[in-house]
Amino acid sequence: MTKSARKIHDITEKLLFSPLKKDSEYILELFDFFTSLPIEEDHQGDISLKNGIALSNKNASDCIKDYKRTATFLRGTYKSIMESTKRFPNIRLNILYAGCGPYATLLVPLLSFFEPKNINITLIDINQSSIASVKNLISKLGYEDYISDIIVADATQFQYPKNTPLHVVVTETMFHALTKEPQVAITQNLAPQLTEGGLLIPEEITISLGYSFFSKEPYLNQYDDTYQIANSANKNVKRETINKLFSLNKNERTNQKDLLHFFESKWHLIPENYEETPDICIYTHIKIFDTFQLQDADSLITNPYCLTSLYNLQDQNKFKIKYNTQNIPNWEITVS
């Protein structure tokens, strides 16, 4: 094991098997380790795709510091690989990491906990500088034996070799309420390519609709490279949940690639009294794997999202909402 591989192994070992209260400390160690290494200059920046925005090198690397997200994804991914070794015994697991960024953050720290003969990794990203950077990282760590391919590719279109079973897909290309980034389109493309019994990470993303006083909602914010809950005193803010809108997993909502709107709700009557809960909000819950989950405001990607104020609709009788994956994924509201 190289000196660099030993260092990242020791950080990750603490993260996986030590008390959760030190997550922020361990993730900052991981961030410092990655950012101490040379990185390719990024001439592309954020890249606009047909179904969302792929992040630049810098923006992708900054996501590491959203510590609960990174820590929970690493633990969930680790457990999913352990589970896959049971589901597919005596087989070298084929694992695809889509949108890996410059460090393949959710997979590379885990590699030293497995033998190269047991896992076979494909890394893809549409950003050429991210791919160049992750190739350098793999070389520095001495992890070449784990890697099948490192490819510049659009994960919304990528086709895994048809005669090779795909056991695990890892992809985290999300912004809050599934806006902006192409998580849905990537899932729609890759989840159907999993072999029978294969695992998708995250396992399930659930989107719900509710009424709240949005300015009182707790949300995660970044202050000087640290992440803190704003409005934490309002953790029990009054909220009226209307219903679950949809879940995104390997079995549901992966067969609508040609529809303009990925989701359209039923009509909802505008309530008569909404003084205490005047805002229409979208909530995100992420089940990464098994018990490893991100709840409201645990992460930037599970912050609540305000669609509009009910005061803007006071001359209307009802509304419905649509989630559109074309160009830049977004939510739209229609009134009647």
Summary of the structure (lengths in Angstrom):
residues: 336
radius of gyration: 20.4
end to end distance: 64.3
largest distance: 67.3
contacts: 1117
relative contact order: 0.14
helix: 33%
strand: 30%
